[in-house]
Amino acid sequence: MIGLSDPFTIATIDPAGLAARLGLTPGERILEINGVVLHDEIDFGSQISEEELTLLVRAKDGAERTVRGLREYGVPFGAEFEARQPKRCHNNCVFCFVYQHPKGVRRELLIKDDDYVFSFVHGNFITLTNLGDAEFQRIIDERLSPLYVSVHATDPDVRVRLMKNPKSGRIMEQIDKLTAAGIEMHTQLVICPGINDGAILQKSIEELGERHPAVKTIAVVPVGLTKHRERLPQLRTFTADDARLALEETARQATAFKKRFGTRIVFAADEISKACCMDRLEATPRYRHAINCPSRNRLRDTLHPTEAKFAQTKKIA
């Protein structure tokens, strides 16, 4: 399926690694290590560090064999695996970037992943809507922390409207369950003007902030739209006024969180400061609350040459 394989199918072998010494070859698939069935990177990482290893391996023709060996200090396992199938997204978000690609892109760009393992291992954002009870419990039991969670709105009705999935309205129940278990989360709010901005944005930041320190950060991000939105809901782009209001709300709550918790928790994306436009940026309160926002002079020096060049190009055209 779209160039991906079953978990732990060997792609390449390092001749100096343990896998080569055990006689493993590309195309073979490791099914188990020490009796533990391998589903993902977490299973593999927890077992491959054991000193004594017993591997159940399946060849290309389906034949299975058992391989035994000992780990040696300083010797890597020495195998790279083909990419595994990620857990798929069950949502139909009104702003989904996968649906906004032009025709002819690489098929891998059309994969809608929503995989909690990728979130823990790689920092991918997930929505929690496709988790079964056993998977949710595994996160808690194995303390898969931190996770990166796309919240978008804490109001259940608004989140369902954004994500087109009835299960998405349970987000605060899920976050509270993870909070009680000591799982830390970095969250994001993709803001669609007219849907989850204004009072909804205020409520979302406040309710997520109440879950600190389990909720470590809240990123406020403007919706990204392309011209390839055939048959998708009508959304409008961020205006300078939208950006100013979002930035002011973020700054106000960041200041309150700083006084209360000693950390600001909520951050606005740089794109929001940019959307304010440089002339508005000078008058926008506390624009320094943007993520990694440089000083006023550095921001001006960074953006103005590009804007000037673009304007000159338009004149020439």
C-alpha positions as CSV (number, residue, x, y, z in Angstrom):
1,M,0.0,0.0,0.0
2,I,1.6,3.2,-1.3
3,G,5.1,1.9,-0.9
4,L,4.9,0.8,2.7
5,S,5.3,-2.7,4.1
6,D,4.6,-4.9,7.1
7,P,6.6,-4.0,10.2
8,F,10.2,-5.0,10.4
9,T,10.8,-6.2,6.9
10,I,14.6,-5.8,6.5
11,A,15.6,-3.4,3.7
12,T,19.4,-3.3,4.2
13,I,22.0,-5.0,6.4
14,D,25.2,-3.6,7.8
15,P,27.9,-6.3,7.3
16,A,29.5,-5.2,10.6
17,G,26.3,-5.4,12.6
18,L,24.7,-8.1,14.7
19,A,21.9,-8.8,12.1
20,A,24.6,-9.9,9.6
21,R,26.3,-12.1,12.2
22,L,22.9,-13.7,12.9
23,G,22.5,-14.5,9.2
24,L,19.5,-12.2,8.5
25,T,19.0,-11.0,5.0
26,P,17.1,-8.2,3.2
27,G,13.5,-9.2,2.6
28,E,13.1,-11.2,5.7
29,R,10.7,-10.0,8.4
30,I,11.3,-10.2,12.1
31,L,8.1,-11.4,13.7
32,E,9.1,-11.7,17.4
33,I,12.0,-11.0,19.7
34,N,12.1,-13.1,22.9
35,G,8.5,-14.2,22.4
36,V,7.2,-10.6,22.1
37,V,5.3,-10.0,18.8
38,L,6.6,-6.9,17.1
39,H,4.0,-4.3,16.1
40,D,6.0,-1.1,16.0
41,E,9.2,0.7,16.9
42,I,8.4,0.6,20.6
43,D,8.2,-3.2,20.8
44,F,11.4,-3.5,18.8
45,G,13.3,-0.9,20.9
46,S,12.2,-2.5,24.2
47,Q,13.4,-6.0,23.2
48,I,16.4,-5.5,21.0
49,S,18.4,-4.2,23.9
50,E,18.3,-7.5,25.8
51,E,21.6,-9.4,26.1
52,E,20.2,-12.7,24.9
53,L,18.0,-12.6,21.8
54,T,15.7,-15.2,20.2
55,L,14.2,-14.0,16.9
56,L,11.4,-15.5,15.0
57,V,12.0,-14.6,11.3
58,R,9.9,-15.1,8.2
59,A,11.5,-15.4,4.8
60,K,10.1,-14.1,1.5
61,D,8.6,-17.5,0.7
62,G,6.8,-17.6,4.0
63,A,9.1,-20.1,5.8
64,E,9.8,-19.3,9.4
65,R,12.9,-19.9,11.4
66,T,14.3,-19.2,14.9
67,V,17.6,-17.3,15.3
68,R,19.5,-17.0,18.6
69,G,22.4,-14.8,19.5
70,L,24.0,-12.5,22.1
71,R,24.3,-8.8,22.0
72,E,27.9,-7.5,22.0
73,Y,28.8,-4.2,23.6
74,G,29.3,-1.5,21.0
75,V,28.0,-3.6,18.1
76,P,24.8,-2.1,16.5
77,F,22.0,-4.3,15.4
78,G,22.8,-3.2,11.9
79,A,19.6,-3.5,10.0
80,E,17.4,-0.9,8.4
81,F,13.7,-1.7,7.9
82,E,11.2,-0.8,5.2
83,A,8.7,1.8,6.3
84,R,5.8,0.3,8.1
85,Q,2.1,1.1,7.6
86,P,1.1,3.9,9.9
87,K,-2.2,4.0,11.7
88,R,-4.6,5.9,9.5
89,C,-6.6,9.0,10.2
90,H,-10.4,8.5,10.6
91,N,-11.3,12.3,10.4
92,N,-12.3,14.5,7.5
93,C,-11.1,17.8,8.8
94,V,-12.3,20.8,6.8
95,F,-8.7,22.1,6.6
96,C,-6.9,18.8,5.9
97,F,-3.7,19.5,4.0
98,V,-3.8,16.0,2.3
99,Y,-7.0,17.0,0.5
100,Q,-5.3,20.2,-0.8
101,H,-2.5,18.7,-2.8
102,P,-2.4,19.3,-6.6
103,K,-2.8,16.3,-8.8
104,G,0.3,14.3,-9.6
105,V,2.0,14.5,-6.2
106,R,4.0,11.6,-4.8
107,R,1.6,9.0,-3.4
108,E,3.3,9.0,0.0
109,L,2.0,12.6,0.4
110,L,-1.6,11.3,0.3
111,I,-1.2,9.1,3.4
112,K,-3.4,10.4,6.2
113,D,-1.5,9.1,9.3
114,D,-2.8,9.5,12.8
115,D,-0.4,7.2,14.6
116,Y,0.3,7.4,18.3
117,V,3.6,5.6,17.9
118,F,4.8,8.2,15.4
119,S,3.7,10.9,17.9
120,F,5.8,9.4,20.7
121,V,8.8,8.5,18.5
122,H,8.9,11.3,15.9
123,G,6.7,14.1,17.3
124,N,3.9,13.7,14.8
125,F,0.6,15.4,15.8
126,I,-2.3,13.0,16.4
127,T,-6.0,13.6,17.2
128,L,-6.7,10.6,19.5
129,T,-9.9,9.8,17.6
130,N,-8.8,6.4,16.2
131,L,-7.6,4.9,19.4
132,G,-9.2,1.7,20.8
133,D,-9.3,1.0,24.5
134,A,-6.3,-1.3,24.3
135,E,-4.2,1.2,22.5
136,F,-5.2,4.0,24.9
137,Q,-4.3,1.7,27.9
138,R,-1.0,0.9,26.3
139,I,-0.1,4.6,26.2
140,I,-0.7,4.7,29.9
141,D,0.9,1.4,30.9
142,E,4.0,2.0,28.9
143,R,4.1,5.7,29.7
144,L,4.4,6.8,26.1
145,S,5.1,10.5,26.9
146,P,5.2,13.1,25.6
147,L,2.5,12.9,22.9
148,Y,1.7,15.7,20.4
149,V,-2.1,16.3,20.1
150,S,-4.0,18.3,17.6
151,V,-6.9,19.7,19.7
152,H,-8.1,22.6,17.5
153,A,-11.0,23.3,19.9
154,T,-11.9,22.0,23.4
155,D,-15.6,22.7,22.7
156,P,-17.0,19.3,21.6
157,D,-19.5,20.6,19.1
158,V,-16.9,22.9,17.4
159,R,-14.3,20.1,17.3
160,V,-16.8,17.8,15.6
161,R,-17.7,20.5,13.1
162,L,-14.0,20.9,12.3
163,M,-13.1,17.3,12.1
164,K,-16.3,15.7,10.8
165,N,-15.9,12.8,13.3
166,P,-18.5,12.3,16.1
167,K,-15.7,10.7,18.2
168,S,-13.7,13.9,18.2
169,G,-16.0,15.5,20.8
170,R,-14.4,13.4,23.5
171,I,-11.1,15.2,23.4
172,M,-11.1,16.7,26.9
173,E,-12.2,13.4,28.4
174,Q,-9.2,11.8,26.7
175,I,-6.8,14.6,27.8
176,D,-8.0,14.3,31.4
177,K,-7.5,10.6,31.3
178,L,-3.9,11.0,30.0
179,T,-3.3,13.8,32.5
180,A,-4.4,11.6,35.4
181,A,-1.9,9.0,34.2
182,G,1.0,11.4,34.1
183,I,1.2,11.6,30.3
184,E,2.6,14.9,29.0
185,M,1.2,16.5,25.9
186,H,2.2,19.3,23.5
187,T,-1.0,20.6,21.8
188,Q,-1.9,22.7,18.8
189,L,-4.9,24.7,17.7
190,V,-5.3,25.2,14.0
191,I,-7.4,28.3,13.8
192,C,-10.1,28.6,11.1
193,P,-11.6,32.2,11.1
194,G,-15.2,32.2,12.0
195,I,-15.2,28.7,13.5
196,N,-12.7,28.2,16.3
197,D,-11.3,31.7,16.8
198,G,-12.6,34.4,19.1
199,A,-14.4,33.1,22.2
200,I,-13.7,29.5,21.1
201,L,-10.0,30.2,21.0
202,Q,-10.1,31.9,24.4
203,K,-12.0,28.9,25.9
204,S,-9.6,26.4,24.3
205,I,-6.5,28.1,25.6
206,E,-8.0,28.5,29.1
207,E,-9.1,24.9,29.3
208,L,-5.9,23.4,28.1
209,G,-3.9,25.7,30.3
210,E,-5.9,24.4,33.3
211,R,-4.3,21.0,32.5
212,H,-0.7,22.3,33.0
213,P,1.8,20.8,33.7
214,A,0.4,17.7,31.8
215,V,-0.3,20.1,28.9
216,K,3.2,21.4,28.4
217,T,2.5,23.8,25.5
218,I,-0.3,25.1,23.3
219,A,0.6,26.2,19.8
220,V,-1.8,28.6,18.0
221,V,-1.5,28.1,14.2
222,P,-3.3,29.8,11.3
223,V,-5.1,27.5,8.9
224,G,-3.2,26.9,5.7
225,L,-5.2,26.9,2.5
226,T,-4.3,26.1,-1.1
227,K,-6.2,26.7,-4.4
228,H,-6.7,22.9,-4.7
229,R,-9.9,22.7,-2.5
230,E,-12.4,21.3,-5.0
231,R,-15.5,19.8,-3.1
232,L,-14.1,21.0,0.2
233,P,-15.9,23.3,2.7
234,Q,-15.5,27.0,2.1
235,L,-12.9,28.5,4.4
236,R,-11.3,31.9,4.4
237,T,-7.7,32.8,5.0
238,F,-6.3,34.7,8.0
239,T,-6.6,38.4,7.6
240,A,-4.5,41.0,9.3
241,D,-7.4,41.6,11.8
242,D,-7.8,37.9,12.4
243,A,-4.1,37.6,13.1
244,R,-4.0,40.6,15.4
245,L,-6.9,39.3,17.5
246,A,-5.4,35.8,17.8
247,L,-2.0,37.3,18.7
248,E,-3.5,39.6,21.3
249,E,-5.5,36.7,22.9
250,T,-2.4,34.5,22.9
251,A,-0.3,37.2,24.5
252,R,-2.9,38.0,27.1
253,Q,-3.1,34.4,28.2
254,A,0.6,33.8,28.0
255,T,1.1,36.7,30.4
256,A,-1.5,35.2,32.8
257,F,0.1,31.7,32.6
258,K,3.5,33.2,33.2
259,K,2.4,34.8,36.4
260,R,0.5,31.7,37.6
261,F,2.8,28.8,36.5
262,G,6.1,30.5,35.8
263,T,5.9,29.6,32.1
264,R,3.7,31.0,29.3
265,I,2.5,27.7,27.9
266,V,0.8,29.2,24.9
267,F,2.7,30.3,21.8
268,A,1.6,31.9,18.5
269,A,3.1,30.7,15.3
270,D,5.4,33.1,13.4
271,E,2.9,33.1,10.5
272,I,0.4,35.0,12.8
273,S,2.9,37.8,13.4
274,K,3.7,37.9,9.7
275,A,-0.1,38.1,8.8
276,C,-0.4,41.2,11.0
277,C,1.8,42.9,8.4
278,M,4.8,44.9,9.4
279,D,3.0,48.2,9.8
280,R,0.5,46.6,12.3
281,L,3.3,44.6,14.0
282,E,4.7,47.8,15.5
283,A,1.4,48.5,17.2
284,T,0.4,45.0,18.1
285,P,0.7,44.4,21.9
286,R,3.2,41.8,23.0
287,Y,3.9,40.4,19.5
288,R,7.1,38.9,21.1
289,H,4.8,36.0,22.3
290,A,5.1,34.5,18.8
291,I,7.1,31.3,18.6
292,N,10.8,32.1,18.3
293,C,9.8,35.6,17.2
294,P,13.0,37.6,16.7
295,S,13.4,41.2,17.8
296,R,11.6,43.9,15.9
297,N,14.7,44.9,13.9
298,R,15.6,41.3,13.0
299,L,12.0,40.6,11.9
300,R,12.0,43.7,9.7
301,D,15.4,42.9,8.2
302,T,14.3,39.3,7.5
303,L,10.9,40.0,5.9
304,H,11.3,43.4,4.1
305,P,13.9,42.3,1.5
306,T,11.7,39.4,0.5
307,E,8.6,41.5,0.3
308,A,10.5,44.2,-1.6
309,K,11.8,41.6,-4.1
310,F,8.3,40.2,-4.6
311,A,6.8,43.6,-5.2
312,Q,9.6,44.4,-7.7
313,T,8.9,41.1,-9.5
314,K,5.2,41.9,-9.7
315,K,6.1,45.3,-11.3
316,I,8.3,43.7,-13.9
317,A,5.6,41.1,-14.7
